[in-house]
Amino acid sequence: MLHETVRNVLRGVGDLAASADTLGDNTDLFDAGLSSYGTVEVMIGLENALGIEFPETVLTRDTFTSINAIVHVLERLRDGTVPAGGQAVDANGWPVATETVQ
């Protein structure tokens, strides 16, 4: 079900070079044309479709790399295993390195 929901949202994103129906679950969405603006469209579309909110901790490029990556994060949100605050994590739950500018 989550895979189909993600595909439905991707159908509405205009910057993909291929149809959401032809993308494999592990296809790199950025290689398929997904832009940073498209990523925001996907995030908002999923929030509206599922009645959820993506916490800042998962707003990374890794989260939106593929349909499977998005579904993995959605499953973790549903299960309550996504940290609500603090350090950002990638789609696999690993901390994302952050740089500090001095």
Contacts in CASP RR format, 6 or more apart in sequence:
PFRMAT RR
TARGET T0000
AUTHOR 0000-0000-0000
METHOD contacts of the structure
MODEL  1
MLHETVRNVLRGVGDLAASADTLGDNTDLFDAGLSSYGTVEVMIGLENAL
GIEFPETVLTRDTFTSINAIVHVLERLRDGTVPAGGQAVDANGWPVATET
VQ
2 71 0 8 1.000
2 74 0 8 1.000
2 75 0 8 1.000
3 25 0 8 1.000
3 67 0 8 1.000
3 71 0 8 1.000
5 46 0 8 1.000
5 49 0 8 1.000
5 50 0 8 1.000
6 42 0 8 1.000
6 46 0 8 1.000
6 67 0 8 1.000
6 70 0 8 1.000
6 71 0 8 1.000
6 74 0 8 1.000
7 20 0 8 1.000
7 21 0 8 1.000
7 23 0 8 1.000
7 67 0 8 1.000
8 20 0 8 1.000
8 49 0 8 1.000
9 41 0 8 1.000
9 42 0 8 1.000
9 45 0 8 1.000
9 46 0 8 1.000
9 49 0 8 1.000
10 16 0 8 1.000
10 20 0 8 1.000
10 23 0 8 1.000
10 29 0 8 1.000
10 42 0 8 1.000
10 67 0 8 1.000
11 19 0 8 1.000
11 20 0 8 1.000
11 21 0 8 1.000
12 20 0 8 1.000
12 41 0 8 1.000
13 20 0 8 1.000
13 34 0 8 1.000
13 38 0 8 1.000
13 41 0 8 1.000
13 42 0 8 1.000
14 38 0 8 1.000
14 41 0 8 1.000
15 33 0 8 1.000
15 34 0 8 1.000
15 35 0 8 1.000
15 37 0 8 1.000
15 38 0 8 1.000
16 23 0 8 1.000
16 29 0 8 1.000
16 32 0 8 1.000
16 33 0 8 1.000
16 34 0 8 1.000
17 32 0 8 1.000
17 33 0 8 1.000
18 32 0 8 1.000
23 29 0 8 1.000
23 32 0 8 1.000
23 67 0 8 1.000
24 66 0 8 1.000
24 67 0 8 1.000
25 66 0 8 1.000
25 67 0 8 1.000
25 68 0 8 1.000
25 71 0 8 1.000
26 66 0 8 1.000
26 67 0 8 1.000
26 68 0 8 1.000
27 66 0 8 1.000
27 67 0 8 1.000
28 65 0 8 1.000
28 66 0 8 1.000
29 64 0 8 1.000
29 65 0 8 1.000
29 66 0 8 1.000
29 67 0 8 1.000
30 61 0 8 1.000
30 64 0 8 1.000
30 65 0 8 1.000
34 42 0 8 1.000
34 64 0 8 1.000
39 61 0 8 1.000
39 64 0 8 1.000
42 64 0 8 1.000
42 70 0 8 1.000
43 54 0 8 1.000
43 59 0 8 1.000
43 64 0 8 1.000
46 52 0 8 1.000
46 54 0 8 1.000
46 70 0 8 1.000
46 74 0 8 1.000
47 53 0 8 1.000
47 54 0 8 1.000
50 74 0 8 1.000
52 74 0 8 1.000
52 77 0 8 1.000
52 78 0 8 1.000
54 63 0 8 1.000
54 73 0 8 1.000
54 77 0 8 1.000
55 82 0 8 1.000
55 83 0 8 1.000
55 84 0 8 1.000
55 85 0 8 1.000
56 85 0 8 1.000
56 86 0 8 1.000
56 88 0 8 1.000
57 82 0 8 1.000
57 83 0 8 1.000
57 84 0 8 1.000
57 85 0 8 1.000
57 86 0 8 1.000
57 87 0 8 1.000
57 88 0 8 1.000
57 89 0 8 1.000
58 73 0 8 1.000
58 76 0 8 1.000
58 77 0 8 1.000
58 82 0 8 1.000
58 88 0 8 1.000
58 89 0 8 1.000
58 91 0 8 1.000
59 88 0 8 1.000
60 88 0 8 1.000
60 89 0 8 1.000
60 90 0 8 1.000
60 91 0 8 1.000
60 96 0 8 1.000
62 69 0 8 1.000
62 90 0 8 1.000
62 91 0 8 1.000
62 92 0 8 1.000
62 96 0 8 1.000
63 69 0 8 1.000
63 70 0 8 1.000
63 73 0 8 1.000
63 90 0 8 1.000
63 91 0 8 1.000
64 70 0 8 1.000
65 91 0 8 1.000
69 91 0 8 1.000
70 91 0 8 1.000
72 91 0 8 1.000
72 92 0 8 1.000
73 82 0 8 1.000
73 91 0 8 1.000
76 82 0 8 1.000
76 93 0 8 1.000
82 89 0 8 1.000
83 89 0 8 1.000
87 95 0 8 1.000
87 96 0 8 1.000
87 98 0 8 1.000
88 95 0 8 1.000
88 96 0 8 1.000
88 98 0 8 1.000
89 95 0 8 1.000
89 96 0 8 1.000
90 96 0 8 1.000
END
